[in-house]
Amino acid sequence: MVLPVIEAERIKHQMSREDLAKALHVSRRTVSNWQRGATKLPLSKLLALAALWGCSTDYLLGRGQ
């Protein structure tokens, strides 16, 4: 599953892939893989993204605002 919302939110919050990777304690490549849908986003990281950006997990998964 491709998660384009992650890319959009990353840009909206003026974060580089490196910034996001550091915030989530993963590699830049891991962030890129999530955005492309090459690897699955672990639930723990989905929750961390929602907390970081103040949005719902449903939103990040493309299921609504």
C-alpha positions in Angstrom: 0.0 0.0 0.0 1.4 3.4 -1.0 1.0 6.1 1.6 1.1 9.4 -0.3 -0.3 11.2 2.8 3.0 10.7 4.6 4.9 12.5 1.8 2.3 15.3 1.8 2.4 15.8 5.6 6.2 15.6 5.7 6.3 18.4 3.1 3.5 20.4 4.8 5.5 20.3 8.1 8.7 21.3 6.3 10.5 18.1 7.2 13.1 16.3 5.1 13.1 12.5 4.9 16.1 12.7 7.1 14.3 14.9 9.7 11.4 12.4 9.8 13.7 9.4 10.0 15.4 11.0 13.0 12.1 11.8 14.7 11.0 8.2 14.3 14.4 6.6 15.0 14.6 4.9 11.6 16.7 5.3 8.5 15.9 7.7 5.6 15.6 4.7 3.4 12.9 3.2 5.7 10.9 6.4 5.4 11.2 6.3 1.6 10.1 2.7 1.5 7.0 3.5 3.5 6.1 6.3 1.2 6.5 4.1 -1.8 4.7 1.2 -0.3 7.8 -1.0 -0.6 7.6 -2.0 3.1 4.8 -1.9 5.6 4.5 0.8 8.2 4.5 -0.7 11.7 1.6 0.2 13.9 4.0 1.8 16.4 5.4 4.2 13.8 1.9 5.0 12.4 0.9 6.0 16.0 4.1 8.0 16.3 3.4 9.8 13.0 -0.2 10.7 14.1 1.1 12.1 17.4 3.9 14.0 15.7 1.6 15.7 13.2 -1.5 15.9 15.3 -3.7 13.9 13.0 -5.6 10.6 13.0 -4.2 7.3 11.9 -7.2 7.0 9.6 -6.1 10.1 7.9 -2.6 8.8 7.4 -4.0 5.6 5.9 -6.1 7.6 3.5 -9.4 6.9 5.2 -10.6 10.4 5.9 -9.7 13.7 7.5 
